[in-house]
Amino acid sequence: MSDPSPAAPQAAAILDITNAVCPMTFVRTRLALDRLAPGSLLLVLLKGDEPRRNVPRSAAALGHQVVSEETDETGVTRLLLRRA
């Protein structure tokens, strides 16, 4: 995966939950989103099929925006969320 371009939006915070398991993956994501100002970006690093399905879906269900989602060759997904 390449580095974001200079025009790419900058995350206000980064949350690494690559070693967490569900349901803690979304619990930690929600807590991190709650600490941000509305409109701020959170970059979530996660790993595994279950978190890759559940975290974006749960965030969107709460009104947050999934800005981008990329998975690299090691299986780590970079999920960029915008707080509602």
DSSP file (Angstrom, degrees, kcal/mol; ACC not computed):
  #  RESIDUE AA STRUCTURE BP1 BP2  ACC     N-H-->O    O-->H-N    N-H-->O    O-->H-N    TCO  KAPPA ALPHA  PHI   PSI    X-CA   Y-CA   Z-CA
    1    1 A M              0   0    0      0, 0.0     2,-0.1     0, 0.0    71,-0.1   0.000 360.0 360.0 360.0 137.1    0.0    0.0    0.0
    2    2 A S        -     0   0    0      1,-0.1     3,-0.1     3,-0.0     0, 0.0  -0.469 360.0 -93.5 -88.9 161.9    1.4    3.4   -0.9
    3    3 A D        -     0   0    0     -2,-0.1    -1,-0.1     1,-0.1     0, 0.0  -0.401  52.3 -93.5 -68.5 149.3    1.5    6.5    1.3
    4    4 A P        -     0   0    0      0, 0.0    -1,-0.1     0, 0.0     6,-0.0  -0.323  44.6-109.5 -62.8 147.9   -1.5    8.8    1.0
    5    5 A S    >   -     0   0    0      1,-0.1     3,-2.0    -3,-0.1    -3,-0.0  -0.302  30.3-103.9 -71.7 162.2   -0.9   11.7   -1.4
    6    6 A P  T 3  S+     0   0    0      0, 0.0    -1,-0.1     0, 0.0     4,-0.1   0.781 123.8  56.4 -58.5 -25.0   -0.5   15.2   -0.1
    7    7 A A  T 3  S+     0   0    0      2,-0.1     3,-0.1     3,-0.0    -2,-0.0   0.584  83.9 107.8 -82.3  -9.3   -4.1   15.9   -1.2
    8    8 A A  S <  S-     0   0    0     -3,-2.0     2,-0.0     1,-0.1     0, 0.0  -0.395  83.0 -99.3 -69.0 145.0   -5.4   13.0    0.9
    9    9 A P        -     0   0    0      0, 0.0     2,-0.5     0, 0.0    -1,-0.1  -0.349  35.6-125.2 -65.1 145.0   -7.4   14.0    4.0
   10   10 A Q        -     0   0    0     -3,-0.1    31,-0.3    -4,-0.1     2,-0.2  -0.790  19.0-127.4 -95.3 130.9   -5.4   13.9    7.3
   11   11 A A        -     0   0    0     -2,-0.5    31,-0.2     1,-0.1     3,-0.1  -0.526   2.2-147.6 -75.8 140.4   -6.8   11.9   10.2
   12   12 A A  S    S+     0   0    0     29,-2.4     2,-0.3    -2,-0.2    30,-0.2   0.746  84.9  10.3 -75.0 -25.1   -7.2   13.6   13.5
   13   13 A A  E     -a   42   0A   0     28,-1.1    30,-2.7     2,-0.0     2,-0.4  -0.987  65.2-142.8-152.3 155.6   -6.4   10.3   15.2
   14   14 A I  E     -a   43   0A   0     -2,-0.3     2,-0.5    28,-0.2    30,-0.2  -0.988  12.5-166.8-124.1 132.4   -5.2    6.8   14.4
   15   15 A L  E     -a   44   0A   0     28,-3.1    30,-3.2    -2,-0.4     2,-0.8  -0.976   5.2-159.8-121.7 119.1   -6.6    3.7   16.1
   16   16 A D  E     +a   45   0A   0     -2,-0.5     3,-0.2    28,-0.2    30,-0.2  -0.868  26.3 155.3-101.1 107.1   -4.7    0.4   15.8
   17   17 A I    >   +     0   0    0     28,-3.0     3,-1.2    -2,-0.8    30,-0.5  -0.063  29.6 123.6-118.0  30.3   -7.0   -2.5   16.6
   18   18 A T  T 3  S+     0   0    0      1,-0.3    -1,-0.1    28,-0.2    28,-0.1   0.756  80.6  42.5 -64.8 -23.2   -5.2   -5.1   14.5
   19   19 A N  T 3  S+     0   0    0     -3,-0.2    -1,-0.3     2,-0.1     2,-0.2   0.417  96.4  98.2-102.0   1.4   -4.8   -7.3   17.6
   20   20 A A    <   -     0   0    0     -3,-1.2     2,-0.3     4,-0.1    27,-0.2  -0.528  60.3-145.4 -88.0 156.2   -8.4   -6.8   19.0
   21   21 A V    >>  -     0   0    0     -2,-0.2     3,-1.4    29,-0.0     4,-0.5  -0.865  37.4 -55.0-118.5 155.3  -11.3   -9.2   18.4
   22   22 A C  T 34 S+     0   0    0      1,-0.3    28,-0.0    -2,-0.3    -1,-0.0  -0.405 118.0  24.5 -64.7 143.0  -15.0   -8.5   18.0
   23   23 A P  T >> S+     0   0    0      0, 0.0     4,-1.8     0, 0.0     3,-0.6  -0.987 121.2  58.4 -88.9   2.9  -16.9   -7.0   19.6
   24   24 A M  H <> S+     0   0    0     -3,-1.4     4,-2.6     1,-0.2     5,-0.3   0.764  94.2  69.7 -65.5 -23.0  -14.0   -5.0   21.1
   25   25 A T  H 3X S+     0   0    0     -4,-0.5     4,-1.5     1,-0.2    -1,-0.2   0.942 108.3  34.0 -60.6 -46.3  -13.0   -3.8   17.6
   26   26 A F  H <> S+     0   0    0     -3,-0.6     4,-3.2     2,-0.2     5,-0.2   0.849 113.9  58.8 -79.9 -31.0  -16.1   -1.6   17.3
   27   27 A V  H  X S+     0   0    0     -4,-1.8     4,-2.2     1,-0.2    -2,-0.2   0.949 110.9  43.1 -58.7 -47.4  -16.3   -0.7   21.0
   28   28 A R  H  X S+     0   0    0     -4,-2.6     4,-2.0     2,-0.2    -1,-0.2   0.881 114.3  51.2 -66.3 -37.5  -12.8    0.8   20.7
   29   29 A T  H  X S+     0   0    0     -4,-1.5     4,-2.5    -5,-0.3    -2,-0.2   0.930 110.3  48.8 -64.3 -44.8  -13.6    2.4   17.4
   30   30 A R  H  X S+     0   0    0     -4,-3.2     4,-2.6     1,-0.2    -2,-0.2   0.912 110.4  50.6 -63.2 -42.5  -16.8    4.0   18.9
   31   31 A L  H  X S+     0   0    0     -4,-2.2     4,-1.1    -5,-0.2    -1,-0.2   0.908 111.3  48.8 -61.3 -41.2  -14.9    5.3   21.9
   32   32 A A  H  < S+     0   0    0     -4,-2.0     4,-0.4     1,-0.2     3,-0.4   0.907 112.0  48.6 -65.6 -41.6  -12.3    6.9   19.6
   33   33 A L  H >< S+     0   0    0     -4,-2.5     3,-1.4     1,-0.2    -2,-0.2   0.898 106.3  57.5 -64.0 -40.1  -15.0    8.5   17.4
   34   34 A D  H 3< S+     0   0    0     -4,-2.6    -1,-0.2     1,-0.3    -2,-0.2   0.783 102.5  55.4 -61.9 -27.4  -16.8    9.8   20.5
   35   35 A R  T 3< S+     0   0    0     -4,-1.1    -1,-0.3    -3,-0.4     2,-0.2   0.608  96.4  84.3 -81.2 -11.8  -13.6   11.7   21.5
   36   36 A L  S <  S-     0   0    0     -3,-1.4     3,-0.1    -4,-0.4     6,-0.0  -0.564  84.6-108.8 -93.0 155.4  -13.3   13.5   18.2
   37   37 A A    >   -     0   0    0     -2,-0.2     3,-2.2     1,-0.1    46,-0.2  -0.488  52.3 -82.9 -72.9 149.5  -15.1   16.7   17.1
   38   38 A P  T 3  S+     0   0    0      0, 0.0    46,-0.2     0, 0.0    -1,-0.1  -0.278 119.2  24.3 -53.6 136.9  -17.9   16.3   14.5
   39   39 A G  T 3  S+     0   0    0     44,-2.4    45,-0.1     1,-0.3     2,-0.0   0.258  92.4 131.5  89.8 -11.9  -16.4   16.1   11.0
   40   40 A S    <   -     0   0    0     -3,-2.2    43,-2.9    -7,-0.1     2,-0.4  -0.340  54.9-121.7 -72.9 156.1  -13.0   14.9   12.2
   41   41 A L  E     - B   0  82A   0    -31,-0.3   -29,-2.4    41,-0.2   -28,-1.1  -0.809  19.8-165.3-103.1 140.2  -11.4   11.9   10.6
   42   42 A L  E     -aB  13  81A   0     39,-2.9    39,-2.9    -2,-0.4     2,-0.6  -0.993   9.0-151.9-122.9 125.1  -10.3    8.7   12.3
   43   43 A L  E     -aB  14  80A   0    -30,-2.7   -28,-3.1    -2,-0.4     2,-0.5  -0.879  15.4-165.8 -96.5 119.0   -8.0    6.2   10.7
   44   44 A V  E     -aB  15  79A   0     35,-3.4    35,-3.0    -2,-0.6     2,-0.6  -0.918   7.9-158.4-109.1 126.3   -8.6    2.7   12.0
   45   45 A L  E     +aB  16  78A   0    -30,-3.2   -28,-3.0    -2,-0.5     2,-0.3  -0.919  27.6 161.2-101.7 120.9   -6.1   -0.1   11.3
   46   46 A L  E     - B   0  77A   0     31,-2.3    31,-3.3    -2,-0.6     2,-0.4  -0.903  24.7-153.3-139.0 166.1   -7.8   -3.5   11.6
   47   47 A K  E     + B   0  76A   0    -30,-0.5    29,-0.1    -2,-0.3     2,-0.1  -0.999  48.9  44.4-145.1 137.3   -7.2   -7.1   10.6
   48   48 A G  S  > S-     0   0    0     27,-0.7     4,-1.8    -2,-0.4     5,-0.1  -0.105  78.1 -91.9 111.4 153.3   -9.5  -10.0    9.9
   49   49 A D  H  > S+     0   0    0      2,-0.2     4,-1.8     1,-0.2     5,-0.2   0.901 117.6  53.4 -65.6 -43.1  -12.7  -10.7    8.0
   50   50 A E  H  > S+     0   0    0      1,-0.2     4,-3.0     2,-0.2     3,-0.3   0.950 113.0  41.1 -63.4 -51.0  -15.1  -10.1   10.9
   51   51 A P  H  > S+     0   0    0      0, 0.0     4,-2.3     0, 0.0    -1,-0.2   0.892 111.6  58.0 -62.4 -36.5  -13.8   -6.6   11.9
   52   52 A R  H  < S+     0   0    0     -4,-1.8    -2,-0.2     1,-0.2    -3,-0.1   0.843 116.2  35.4 -63.1 -32.2  -13.5   -5.7    8.2
   53   53 A R  H  X S+     0   0    0     -4,-1.8     4,-1.1    -3,-0.3    -1,-0.2   0.903 124.0  40.2 -82.0 -46.0  -17.2   -6.4    7.8
   54   54 A N  H  X S+     0   0    0     -4,-3.0     4,-2.9    -5,-0.2     5,-0.3   0.870 106.3  56.8 -79.7 -39.7  -18.5   -5.2   11.1
   55   55 A V  H  X S+     0   0    0     -4,-2.3     4,-2.4    -5,-0.3     5,-0.2   0.948 111.6  41.1 -64.3 -50.1  -16.6   -2.0   12.0
   56   56 A P  H  > S+     0   0    0      0, 0.0     4,-2.5     0, 0.0    -1,-0.2   0.920 117.6  49.1 -63.0 -40.3  -17.6    0.0    8.8
   57   57 A R  H  X S+     0   0    0     -4,-1.1     4,-2.1     2,-0.2    -2,-0.2   0.923 113.3  45.8 -63.8 -44.6  -21.2   -1.3    8.9
   58   58 A S  H  X S+     0   0    0     -4,-2.9     4,-1.1     2,-0.2    -1,-0.2   0.891 112.6  50.5 -67.0 -39.7  -21.6   -0.4   12.6
   59   59 A A  H ><>S+     0   0    0     -4,-2.4     5,-2.1    -5,-0.3     3,-0.6   0.929 111.7  47.7 -63.3 -45.0  -20.0    3.0   12.1
   60   60 A A  H ><5S+     0   0    0     -4,-2.5     3,-1.8     1,-0.2    -1,-0.2   0.874 105.6  58.8 -64.0 -36.8  -22.3    3.8    9.2
   61   61 A A  H 3<5S+     0   0    0     -4,-2.1    -1,-0.2     1,-0.3    -2,-0.2   0.784 104.6  51.7 -63.3 -26.2  -25.3    2.6   11.2
   62   62 A L  T <<5S-     0   0    0     -4,-1.1    -1,-0.3    -3,-0.6    -2,-0.2   0.390 127.9 -99.9 -90.1   2.8  -24.5    5.3   13.8
   63   63 A G  T < 5S+     0   0    0     -3,-1.8    -3,-0.2     1,-0.3     2,-0.1   0.428  78.4 135.3  97.7  -1.0  -24.3    8.0   11.1
   64   64 A H      < -     0   0    0     -5,-2.1     2,-0.5    -6,-0.2    -1,-0.3  -0.472  53.7-119.0 -78.6 155.3  -20.6    8.2   10.6
   65   65 A Q  E     -C   82   0A   0     17,-2.3    17,-2.7    -2,-0.1     2,-0.9  -0.814   7.4-140.7-100.5 131.6  -19.2    8.2    7.1
   66   66 A V  E     +C   81   0A   0     -2,-0.5    15,-0.2    15,-0.2     3,-0.1  -0.818  24.1 178.5 -85.2 108.7  -16.9    5.6    5.6
   67   67 A V  E     -     0   0A   0     13,-2.6     2,-0.3    -2,-0.9    -1,-0.2   0.901  60.8 -16.7 -81.4 -44.7  -14.5    7.8    3.6
   68   68 A S  E     -C   80   0A   0     12,-1.3    12,-2.6     2,-0.0     2,-0.3  -0.989  50.6-162.8-158.2 160.7  -12.2    5.0    2.4
   69   69 A E  E     +C   79   0A   0     -2,-0.3     2,-0.4    10,-0.2    10,-0.2  -0.922  15.3 169.6-151.5 121.3  -11.2    1.4    3.0
   70   70 A E  E     -C   78   0A   0      8,-1.8     8,-3.4    -2,-0.3     2,-0.5  -0.997  17.0-156.9-135.7 137.7   -8.1   -0.3    1.7
   71   71 A T  E     -C   77   0A   0     -2,-0.4     6,-0.2     6,-0.3     2,-0.1  -0.964  15.9-149.7-115.2 129.3   -6.6   -3.7    2.6
   72   72 A D    >   -     0   0    0      4,-2.5     3,-1.7    -2,-0.5     0, 0.0  -0.244  36.0 -89.4 -89.7-178.1   -2.9   -4.2    2.0
   73   73 A E  T 3  S+     0   0    0      1,-0.3    -1,-0.1     2,-0.1    -2,-0.0   0.665 124.6  57.9 -67.6 -16.7   -1.0   -7.4    1.1
   74   74 A T  T 3  S-     0   0    0      2,-0.2    -1,-0.3   -27,-0.0     3,-0.1   0.485 119.1-107.4 -90.0  -3.4   -0.5   -8.3    4.8
   75   75 A G  S <  S+     0   0    0     -3,-1.7   -27,-0.7     1,-0.3     2,-0.5   0.484  73.8 138.6  92.2   3.0   -4.3   -8.2    5.5
   76   76 A V  E     -B   47   0A   0    -29,-0.1    -4,-2.5   -31,-0.0     2,-0.5  -0.713  41.2-150.0 -84.6 128.0   -4.3   -4.9    7.4
   77   77 A T  E     -BC  46  71A   0    -31,-3.3   -31,-2.3    -2,-0.5     2,-0.7  -0.842   3.6-151.9 -99.8 132.1   -7.3   -2.7    6.4
   78   78 A R  E     -BC  45  70A   0     -8,-3.4    -8,-1.8    -2,-0.5     2,-0.6  -0.914  18.4-173.1-102.0 109.6   -7.0    1.0    6.7
   79   79 A L  E     -BC  44  69A   0    -35,-3.0   -35,-3.4    -2,-0.7     2,-0.6  -0.919   8.7-159.6-109.8 119.3  -10.4    2.4    7.3
   80   80 A L  E     -BC  43  68A   0    -12,-2.6   -13,-2.6    -2,-0.6   -12,-1.3  -0.892  14.3-175.4-103.4 119.1  -10.9    6.1    7.2
   81   81 A L  E     -BC  42  66A   0    -39,-2.9   -39,-2.9    -2,-0.6     2,-0.5  -0.889  18.6-147.5-116.0 143.3  -14.1    7.3    9.1
   82   82 A R  E     -BC  41  65A   0    -17,-2.7   -17,-2.3    -2,-0.4   -41,-0.2  -0.952  27.5-123.2-108.2 123.5  -15.6   10.8    9.4
   83   83 A R              0   0    0    -43,-2.9   -44,-2.4    -2,-0.5   -19,-0.1  -0.405 360.0 360.0 -67.3 136.9  -17.3   11.4   12.7
   84   84 A A              0   0    0    -46,-0.2    -1,-0.2    -2,-0.1   -20,-0.1   0.461 360.0 360.0 -70.8 360.0  -20.9   12.5   12.3
